[in-house]
């Protein structure tokens, strides 16, 4: 794997891993702490159903995605044989979940009880994350 491809996957990957571990995994355990940290939206703005959706994503991040991303990044760094399936699966999820989140935000827009004041941030950050996941998959495939 070339140096540029290696660092393109590793640097953003670890930044995302630590963000997920702090912001998403915390919210899976204590959603209100995530609200106080500013990484989650309060029920008053997105309804209890919105909170349930965001908590579900946070829980999935806690039990599956964040550990898989961490293991994939470690295996990728070490050049281990299980690198491709682990990091490939994590990059696939990385491309997938921002699209799900943006589709949910768009579908909920204007619905009773839904008031997402930081929606613009979603439309800036999530496409970048999805693009990184997709490009990481392509680069991983090219280096296989």
MARBA-3410 file (N, C-alpha, C, O; in Angstrom, 1 decimal):
144
0.9,-1.2,0.0,0.0,0.0,0.0,0.9,1.2,0.0,1.8,1.3,0.8 ~ 0.6,2.2,-0.9,1.4,3.4,-1.0,1.3,4.2,0.3,0.3,4.1,1.0 ~ 2.3,5.0,0.5,2.3,5.9,1.7,1.1,6.8,1.7,0.5,7.1,2.7 ~ 0.7,7.4,0.5,-0.4,8.3,0.5,-1.7,7.6,0.8,-2.5,8.2,1.6 ~ -1.9,6.5,0.2,-3.1,5.7,0.5,-3.2,5.3,2.0,-4.2,5.4,2.6
-2.1,4.9,2.5,-2.0,4.5,3.9,-2.4,5.6,4.8,-3.3,5.5,5.7 ~ -1.9,6.8,4.6,-2.2,8.0,5.5,-3.6,8.5,5.2,-4.2,9.1,6.1 ~ -4.0,8.4,4.0,-5.4,8.8,3.6,-6.4,8.0,4.4,-7.5,8.6,4.8 ~ -6.1,6.8,4.7,-7.0,5.9,5.5,-6.8,6.1,7.0,-7.7,6.3,7.8 ~ -5.5,6.2,7.4,-5.2,6.2,8.8,-5.5,7.5,9.5,-6.2,7.5,10.5
-5.1,8.6,9.0,-5.3,9.9,9.7,-6.8,10.2,9.9,-7.2,10.4,11.0 ~ -7.6,10.3,8.9,-9.0,10.6,9.1,-9.7,9.5,9.9,-10.6,9.7,10.6 ~ -9.2,8.3,9.7,-9.8,7.1,10.3,-9.7,7.2,11.9,-10.6,7.0,12.6 ~ -8.5,7.6,12.3,-8.3,7.7,13.8,-9.0,9.0,14.3,-9.6,8.9,15.4 ~ -9.1,10.0,13.5,-9.9,11.2,14.0,-11.4,10.8,14.1,-12.0,11.1,15.1
-11.9,10.1,13.2,-13.3,9.6,13.2,-13.5,8.6,14.4,-14.5,8.7,15.1 ~ -12.5,7.7,14.6,-12.6,6.8,15.7,-12.7,7.5,17.0,-13.6,7.2,17.8 ~ -11.9,8.5,17.3,-11.9,9.2,18.5,-13.2,10.0,18.7,-13.7,10.1,19.8 ~ -13.6,10.6,17.6,-14.9,11.4,17.7,-16.0,10.4,18.0,-16.8,10.7,18.9 ~ -16.1,9.3,17.4,-17.2,8.3,17.6,-17.1,7.8,19.1,-18.1,7.7,19.8
-15.9,7.5,19.5,-15.7,7.0,20.9,-16.2,8.0,21.9,-16.8,7.7,22.9 ~ -15.9,9.3,21.7,-16.3,10.3,22.6,-17.7,10.8,22.5,-18.5,10.8,23.4 ~ -18.1,11.1,21.2,-19.4,11.7,21.0,-20.5,10.7,20.9,-21.6,10.8,21.5 ~ -20.4,9.7,20.1,-21.5,8.7,19.8,-21.6,7.7,20.9,-22.7,7.4,21.3 ~ -20.5,7.1,21.2,-20.5,6.0,22.2,-21.0,6.5,23.6,-21.7,5.8,24.3
-20.6,7.7,23.9,-21.1,8.3,25.2,-22.6,8.5,25.1,-23.3,8.2,26.1 ~ -23.1,9.0,24.0,-24.6,9.2,23.8,-25.3,7.8,23.9,-26.5,7.8,24.3 ~ -24.7,6.7,23.5,-25.4,5.4,23.6,-25.6,5.0,25.1,-26.6,4.4,25.4 ~ -24.7,5.5,25.9,-24.8,5.1,27.3,-25.6,6.2,28.1,-26.4,5.8,28.9 ~ -25.4,7.4,27.7,-26.0,8.5,28.4,-26.4,9.6,27.4,-25.5,10.5,27.1
-27.5,9.5,26.8,-27.9,10.4,25.7,-27.9,11.9,26.2,-27.5,12.8,25.4 ~ -28.3,12.2,27.4,-28.4,13.5,27.9,-27.0,14.1,28.0,-26.8,15.3,27.8 ~ -26.0,13.3,28.3,-24.6,13.8,28.3,-24.2,14.2,26.9,-23.5,15.2,26.8 ~ -24.6,13.4,25.9,-24.3,13.8,24.5,-25.0,15.2,24.2,-24.4,16.0,23.5 ~ -26.2,15.4,24.7,-26.9,16.7,24.5,-26.1,17.8,25.1,-25.8,18.8,24.5
-25.7,17.6,26.4,-24.9,18.6,27.1,-23.5,18.9,26.4,-23.0,20.0,26.4 ~ -22.9,17.8,25.8,-21.7,18.0,25.1,-21.9,18.7,23.7,-20.9,19.2,23.1 ~ -23.1,18.7,23.3,-23.4,19.4,22.0,-23.3,18.4,20.8,-23.3,18.9,19.7 ~ -23.2,17.2,21.1,-23.0,16.2,20.0,-24.3,15.5,19.6,-24.3,14.7,18.6 ~ -25.3,15.7,20.4,-26.6,15.1,20.1,-27.7,16.2,20.3,-27.5,17.3,20.9
-28.8,16.0,19.7,-29.9,16.9,19.7,-30.9,16.6,20.8,-31.2,15.4,21.0 ~ -31.5,17.6,21.5,-32.4,17.3,22.5,-33.8,17.0,21.9,-34.1,17.4,20.8 ~ -34.6,16.2,22.7,-35.9,15.8,22.3,-36.8,17.0,21.9,-37.6,16.9,21.0 ~ -36.6,18.1,22.6,-37.5,19.3,22.3,-37.3,19.8,20.9,-38.1,20.5,20.4 ~ -36.2,19.4,20.3,-35.9,19.9,18.9,-36.2,18.8,17.8,-36.4,19.2,16.7
-36.1,17.6,18.2,-36.2,16.5,17.2,-37.3,15.5,17.6,-37.4,14.5,16.8 ~ -38.0,15.6,18.6,-39.0,14.7,19.1,-38.4,13.5,19.7,-37.2,13.2,19.6 ~ -39.2,12.8,20.5,-38.7,11.5,21.1,-38.4,10.5,20.1,-37.5,9.7,20.3 ~ -39.1,10.5,18.9,-38.8,9.5,17.9,-37.4,9.9,17.3,-36.6,8.9,17.0 ~ -37.1,11.1,17.1,-35.8,11.5,16.6,-34.7,11.1,17.6,-33.6,10.6,17.2
-34.9,11.3,18.9,-34.0,10.8,19.9,-33.8,9.3,19.8,-32.7,8.8,19.9 ~ -34.9,8.6,19.6,-34.8,7.1,19.5,-33.9,6.7,18.3,-33.1,5.8,18.4 ~ -34.1,7.4,17.2,-33.3,7.1,16.0,-31.8,7.4,16.3,-31.0,6.6,16.0 ~ -31.5,8.6,16.8,-30.1,8.9,17.1,-29.5,8.0,18.1,-28.3,7.7,18.0 ~ -30.3,7.6,19.1,-29.8,6.7,20.2,-29.5,5.3,19.5,-28.5,4.7,19.9
-30.3,4.9,18.6,-30.1,3.6,17.9,-28.8,3.7,17.1,-28.1,2.7,17.1 ~ -28.6,4.8,16.4,-27.3,4.9,15.7,-26.1,4.9,16.6,-25.1,4.3,16.4 ~ -26.3,5.6,17.8,-25.2,5.7,18.7,-24.9,4.3,19.3,-23.7,3.9,19.5 ~ -26.0,3.5,19.6,-25.8,2.2,20.2,-25.1,1.3,19.1,-24.2,0.5,19.5 ~ -25.5,1.4,17.9,-24.8,0.6,16.8,-23.4,1.0,16.7,-22.5,0.1,16.5
-23.1,2.2,16.9,-21.7,2.7,16.9,-20.9,2.1,18.0,-19.8,1.7,17.9 ~ -21.5,2.1,19.2,-20.9,1.5,20.4,-20.6,0.1,20.3,-19.4,-0.3,20.6 ~ -21.5,-0.7,19.9,-21.3,-2.2,19.9,-20.7,-2.8,18.7,-20.2,-3.9,18.7 ~ -20.7,-2.0,17.5,-20.3,-2.7,16.3,-19.3,-1.8,15.5,-18.1,-2.1,15.3 ~ -19.8,-0.6,15.1,-19.0,0.2,14.2,-17.7,0.7,14.7,-16.6,0.6,14.1
-17.7,1.3,15.9,-16.5,1.9,16.5,-15.4,0.8,16.7,-14.3,1.0,16.4 ~ -15.8,-0.3,17.4,-14.8,-1.3,17.5,-14.3,-1.9,16.2,-13.1,-2.1,16.1 ~ -15.2,-2.1,15.2,-14.7,-2.6,13.9,-13.8,-1.6,13.3,-12.8,-2.0,12.7 ~ -14.1,-0.3,13.3,-13.2,0.7,12.8,-11.8,0.7,13.4,-10.8,0.7,12.8 ~ -11.8,0.6,14.8,-10.6,0.6,15.5,-9.7,-0.6,15.1,-8.5,-0.5,14.9
-10.4,-1.8,15.1,-9.7,-3.0,14.7,-9.2,-3.0,13.3,-8.1,-3.4,13.0 ~ -10.0,-2.5,12.4,-9.6,-2.3,11.0,-8.4,-1.4,10.8,-7.5,-1.7,10.1 ~ -8.4,-0.3,11.6,-7.3,0.7,11.5,-6.0,0.1,12.0,-5.0,0.2,11.5 ~ -6.2,-0.7,13.1,-5.0,-1.3,13.7,-4.4,-2.4,12.7,-3.2,-2.4,12.5 ~ -5.3,-3.2,12.2,-4.9,-4.2,11.2,-4.3,-3.6,10.0,-3.3,-4.1,9.4
-4.9,-2.5,9.5,-4.4,-1.8,8.3,-3.0,-1.3,8.6,-2.1,-1.3,7.8 ~ -2.8,-0.7,9.8,-1.5,-0.2,10.2,-0.4,-1.3,10.3,0.7,-1.0,9.9 ~ -0.8,-2.4,10.8,0.1,-3.5,10.9,0.3,-4.4,9.6,1.2,-5.2,9.5 ~ -0.6,-4.1,8.7,-0.6,-4.9,7.4,-1.0,-6.3,7.6,-0.5,-7.2,6.9 ~ -1.9,-6.6,8.6,-2.3,-7.9,8.9,-3.2,-8.5,7.8,-3.8,-7.7,7.0
-3.3,-9.8,7.8,-4.1,-10.5,6.7,-5.6,-10.2,6.8,-6.3,-10.2,5.8 ~ -6.1,-9.9,8.0,-7.5,-9.6,8.2,-7.9,-8.2,7.9,-9.0,-7.8,8.1 ~ -6.9,-7.4,7.5,-7.1,-6.0,7.3,-8.2,-5.7,6.3,-9.1,-4.8,6.5 ~ -8.2,-6.3,5.1,-9.1,-5.9,4.1,-10.6,-6.1,4.5,-11.4,-5.2,4.2 ~ -10.9,-7.3,5.0,-12.4,-7.4,5.4,-12.7,-6.4,6.5,-13.8,-5.9,6.5
-11.9,-6.3,7.5,-12.2,-5.4,8.7,-12.3,-3.9,8.3,-13.3,-3.3,8.5 ~ -11.2,-3.4,7.7,-11.2,-2.0,7.3,-12.2,-1.8,6.1,-12.8,-0.7,6.1 ~ -12.4,-2.7,5.3,-13.3,-2.6,4.2,-14.8,-2.5,4.7,-15.5,-1.7,4.2 ~ -15.1,-3.3,5.7,-16.4,-3.3,6.3,-16.6,-1.9,7.0,-17.7,-1.3,6.9 ~ -15.6,-1.5,7.7,-15.7,-0.2,8.4,-15.9,1.0,7.4,-16.6,1.9,7.7
-15.1,0.9,6.4,-15.2,2.0,5.4,-16.6,2.0,4.7,-17.1,3.0,4.3 ~ -17.1,0.8,4.5,-18.4,0.7,3.9,-19.5,1.3,4.8,-20.4,2.1,4.3 ~ -19.4,1.0,6.1,-20.3,1.6,7.0,-20.1,3.1,7.1,-21.1,3.9,7.2 ~ -18.9,3.6,7.0,-18.5,5.0,7.0,-19.2,5.7,5.8,-19.6,6.9,5.9 ~ -19.3,5.1,4.7,-19.9,5.7,3.5,-21.4,5.6,3.7,-22.1,6.5,3.2
-21.9,4.6,4.3,-23.4,4.3,4.4,-24.1,5.2,5.4,-25.1,5.8,5.1 ~ -23.6,5.3,6.7,-24.4,5.9,7.7,-24.6,7.4,7.6,-25.6,7.9,8.0 ~ -23.6,8.1,7.0,-23.9,9.6,6.7,-25.1,9.7,5.7,-25.9,10.7,5.8 ~ -25.2,8.8,4.8,-26.3,8.9,3.8,-27.6,8.6,4.5,-28.6,9.3,4.2 ~ -27.6,7.6,5.3,-28.8,7.3,6.1,-29.2,8.5,7.0,-30.4,8.9,7.0
-28.2,9.1,7.6,-28.5,10.3,8.5,-29.0,11.5,7.7,-30.0,12.1,8.2 ~ -28.4,11.8,6.6,-28.9,12.9,5.8,-30.3,12.6,5.2,-31.1,13.6,5.1 ~ -30.6,11.4,4.8,-31.9,11.1,4.3,-32.9,11.3,5.4,-34.0,11.7,5.1 ~ -32.6,10.9,6.6,-33.5,11.0,7.7,-33.7,12.5,8.0,-34.9,12.9,8.3 ~ -32.7,13.3,8.1,-32.8,14.7,8.3,-33.7,15.4,7.3,-34.5,16.2,7.6
-33.5,15.0,6.0,-34.3,15.6,5.0,-35.7,15.2,5.1,-36.6,16.0,4.9 ~ -36.0,13.9,5.3,-37.3,13.4,5.4,-38.1,14.0,6.6,-39.3,14.2,6.5 ~ -37.4,14.3,7.7,-38.0,14.8,8.9,-38.2,16.4,8.8,-39.0,16.9,9.6 ~ -37.5,17.0,7.9,-37.5,18.5,7.8,-39.0,18.9,7.7,-39.7,18.4,6.8 ~ -39.4,19.9,8.5,-40.7,20.5,8.4,-41.8,19.7,9.1,-43.0,20.1,9.1
-41.5,18.5,9.7,-42.5,17.7,10.3,-42.7,18.3,11.7,-41.8,18.9,12.3 ~ -43.9,18.0,12.3,-44.2,18.6,13.6,-43.2,18.1,14.7,-43.0,16.9,14.8 ~ -42.7,19.0,15.4,-41.8,18.8,16.5,-40.3,18.7,16.1,-39.5,18.6,16.9 ~ -40.1,18.7,14.8,-38.7,18.5,14.3,-38.1,19.9,14.0,-38.6,20.6,13.1 ~ -37.1,20.3,14.8,-36.5,21.6,14.6,-35.0,21.4,14.8,-34.5,21.5,15.9
-34.3,21.2,13.7,-32.9,20.9,13.8,-32.1,22.2,13.5,-31.8,22.5,12.3 ~ -31.7,22.9,14.5,-31.1,24.2,14.3,-29.7,24.2,13.6,-29.2,25.1,13.0 ~ -29.0,23.0,13.8,-27.6,22.9,13.2,-27.7,22.0,12.0,-26.7,21.3,11.7 ~ -28.8,22.0,11.2,-28.9,21.1,10.1,-27.8,21.4,9.0,-27.3,20.5,8.4 ~ -27.4,22.6,8.9,-26.4,23.0,7.9,-25.1,22.2,8.2,-24.4,21.8,7.3
-24.8,22.1,9.5,-23.5,21.3,9.8,-23.6,19.9,9.3,-22.6,19.3,8.9 ~ -24.8,19.3,9.4,-24.9,17.9,8.9,-24.6,17.9,7.4,-23.9,16.9,7.0 ~ -25.1,18.8,6.7,-24.9,18.8,5.2,-23.5,19.2,4.8,-23.1,19.0,3.6 ~ -22.7,19.7,5.7,-21.3,20.0,5.4,-20.4,18.8,5.8,-19.6,18.4,5.0 ~ -20.6,18.3,7.0,-19.7,17.3,7.6,-20.0,15.9,7.0,-19.1,15.2,6.7
-21.2,15.5,7.0,-21.6,14.1,6.7,-21.2,13.7,5.2,-20.7,12.6,5.0 ~ -21.4,14.6,4.2,-20.9,14.2,2.9,-19.4,14.0,2.8,-18.9,13.2,2.1 ~ -18.7,14.8,3.6,-17.2,14.6,3.7,-16.8,13.3,4.2,-16.0,12.6,3.7 ~ -17.5,12.9,5.3,-17.3,11.6,5.9,-17.6,10.4,4.9,-16.9,9.5,4.8 ~ -18.8,10.6,4.3,-19.2,9.6,3.3,-18.2,9.5,2.2,-17.9,8.3,1.7
-17.8,10.6,1.7,-16.8,10.6,0.6,-15.5,9.9,1.0,-14.9,9.2,0.2 ~ -15.0,10.2,2.2,-13.8,9.6,2.7,-14.0,8.1,2.8,-13.1,7.3,2.3 ~ -15.1,7.6,3.3,-15.4,6.2,3.3,-15.4,5.5,2.0,-14.8,4.5,1.8 ~ -16.0,6.2,1.0,-16.1,5.7,-0.4,-14.7,5.7,-1.0,-14.3,4.6,-1.6 ~ -14.0,6.8,-0.9,-12.7,6.8,-1.5,-11.7,5.9,-0.9,-10.9,5.3,-1.5
-11.8,5.7,0.5,-11.0,4.7,1.2,-11.3,3.3,0.7,-10.3,2.6,0.5 ~ -12.5,3.0,0.4,-12.9,1.7,-0.2,-12.2,1.5,-1.5,-11.7,0.4,-1.8 ~ -12.3,2.5,-2.4,-11.8,2.5,-3.7,-10.3,2.3,-3.6,-9.7,1.4,-4.3 ~ -9.6,3.1,-2.8,-8.1,3.0,-2.7,-7.7,1.6,-2.1,-6.7,1.0,-2.5 ~ -8.5,1.1,-1.2,-8.2,-0.2,-0.6,-8.3,-1.2,-1.6,-7.5,-2.2,-1.7
-9.4,-1.1,-2.5,-9.6,-2.1,-3.6,-8.5,-2.0,-4.6,-8.0,-3.1,-5.1 ~ -8.0,-0.8,-4.9,-6.9,-0.7,-5.9,-5.6,-1.2,-5.4,-4.7,-1.7,-6.1 ~ -5.4,-1.2,-4.0,-4.1,-1.7,-3.5,-4.2,-3.2,-3.1,-3.2,-3.8,-2.8 ~ -5.3,-3.8,-3.3,-5.4,-5.3,-2.9,-4.7,-6.1,-3.9,-4.7,-7.3,-3.8
END
